[in-house]
Amino acid sequence: MPAEPLYVALGDSTAVGVGAETGGGEPDRLAGKLRTAYPALKLLNLGQSGATSSDLLESQVPRAFHTRPRLITIGIGINDVGLQVADAAFAVNLEEIVVQLRKLGAPMAIANIPDLALAPAIGGLVPRSIYERRIELFNEHVTATAARHGLTLVDLYAWSRDVLPSRPELFSPDGFHPSALGYDVWAGGMLAPASAVLRESIGASA
């Protein structure tokens, strides 16, 4: 087992922690939970606020190539949805992201897009049904990519549909990003699949 196993996270503002006053985003909180079992775990969080799949491919993936991770997580797509990126273009970008990252030889977990049509801020901007349908369409590409490459798929969409309608406190005051509590709950949902991926990686290298 490596003395300091590395977790590399790629993503958008939810990786950065926009909306939470303290504690960072989902990767920081997930890493904290993972350190219960892996106290030497290091985190390299490459997430960038506002990142699209193109941004992730162009700037975050090259930085990941300077590392030797034991766990990689990917969370991207909501900015592509909001900026009206064609779903076919998103699918191409996502495929290339995964193809490149697989060269690092580390197991990957990829999260689909939560149903942010449920976010308080969305109702005043676009019809919720239109926003929701685009998220569903993009998530079809995430699911297909995960299946094609044998990635662990974290179904944030199903989780959000179950949890968000009754938990407004999981949103930050901007009505879109998670609150600190929201990120904590999100990271808790990521813990089991991420732990399984990390065990696989460390076991394979032992």
N, C-alpha and C positions, 0 to 999 in steps of 0.2 A: 504493500500500500504506500503511495506517495506520502511524504511527511506533511505536505501542504496541498491537498487536492484542490483544484481550481474549478470554480463555477463561473462560466461566462454567460452573461445575459445580454440579449439584443432586443431592442424594442423602442417604444415611443415615450410619451409623457408619463405613462403609467409605470414605466421602468424608472423614470426620474423621480416620481413621487409628487407630481403637480396635484395640488388639492390638499395635501397633508402638510401641516405646519412643521411637524418633526417626524423623524423616523424613516424617511425615504419612501420609495415605491415598493412594488411587489417583490423585486429581486432582493433588496436589502432585508426585507422582513422574512422572506423565504430562507435566505442564507442564515439568518439568526435562528430560525427554527431547526434548520438542518444541523447546526452546530451542536445541538443536544447530542446527536449521535456522532458527528464528525467535528470535534472542537477545533481542529486545525484548518477547517475549510476556509479558503480565500474566495473573495468575490471580485470579479472584474465586470462592472456594469457599464456596458457600452451604449445604453439607451440614450436617446436624444428627444427632447420635447419637440413635437410637431413632425416627427419622422414619418415618412411614407415607406412603402416597400422599396421604392427606388433609392431613397436615402440610406436605408439599411444595407442594401446591396452595395452601394457605392462607397459608403464611409465606415460602416460598422463591421461588415464582413472582412475587409482587408486588415483591420486592427485585430480581429480575432485570430488571424493567421500568424500572429506573433506569439501565440500562447499554446499551451498544452493542457487543455481542459479535461476534466473528468465528467463534467455535466454542462450541457448547453441548453438554454431555454430561449424560445423565440415567441414574441408577442407583438404582432404588427397587423395593420389593416384598417383601423378605425379612421385614420387620417386619409387613407385612400378612399374610403367610403364618403367621407365628408367633402373631399375635394373633387368628387365626381370622376375619379380615375376609373377607366373602364375595367370591368372585372376580369376581362381577358388579359389585360396588361398586368394586373395584380397577380394573376395565376402564373404568368411567365416569370415575373420577378421572384415570386415565392419559390418556384421550381429552381431557379438559378441560385437563390440563397441557400437552399437545402443541399443542392448538388455541391456547391463550393464548401459548405461547412462540413459535409460528410468526409471530406478529405482529411479533417482533423482527427477522425477516428474515435470521436467521443459520442456517446449516446445523447439523443436530443429529445426534449419535450417541447411541443408546440401547442400554444393556446389558441383557441378560436376566439372570435370577437363576442364580447358580452352583448346582450340585447339592450344597447344604449338608447333605443327608442323609448325605453322606460325612464330615461333621465329627465328630471324636471325641466331642464333647459331646452330640450328638443321640441316640446310641444309648441313653443312660440316661434320656432324657426322653420320647420318643415312638417308636413303631414307625417304622423308617426308611422302609418302603414307603409308609406314609401321608404322611409328610413329603415324600417324593420326588414322589408323585403330585400333591400340592398345588402344588409348585414347577413341575411340568410344566404343570399347568392354568393357572397364572398366566403362565407363559412363552408359552403360546398367545396370550394377550391382548397381551403385549408384541410378539410377532411380527406379529400382525394390525394393531396400531396403527402399527408401523414401516412395514409395507407400505402401509397406507392413506394415510400422509402422506409417503411417500418418504424416511423417515429411514434413516440408516446403522445397521444392527443389528449389535451386537457379541455374538457367541454365547459368552458365558461358561459357559453350561451344558455345551456340548460340550467346551470347553477343560477345565473342571473334571473331567468324567468321564474324560478322557484323562490328566490330570496328577495330581490329588489323591490317588488311591489309592496311588501309589508315592512321594509326597512329603509325609510327615507334618510335615516342617520348615516347610512353607508355612502351617501353622496356628500361632497364638499359644498361650501356655500355657493360655488359657481354653478351648481346644479348639473354638472356633467362629469367631472373627475371624481374618483373616490375620495372619501374623507380618510383620515388616519385609521379609523376603525374599519372603513371599507377595505383599505389595503391589507389590514391585519386579517380580515375574514377571507379575502382573496388568497393571501399567502397560505392560510390554513387549508384552503381547498387545493392548493398546489402541492402541499407537503407530501401526501402519500405517493402520487405519481413521481414527483421529483426524487423522493427517497428511493423508490424502486429503481429509477434510472441510475442514480448514483451508486447504489449497491451493485448493480450490474457492471458498471464501469470499474469500480474498485476491485470487485471480484475477478474481473477479467485480467486486471493488471497485477494481481497478487502473485 
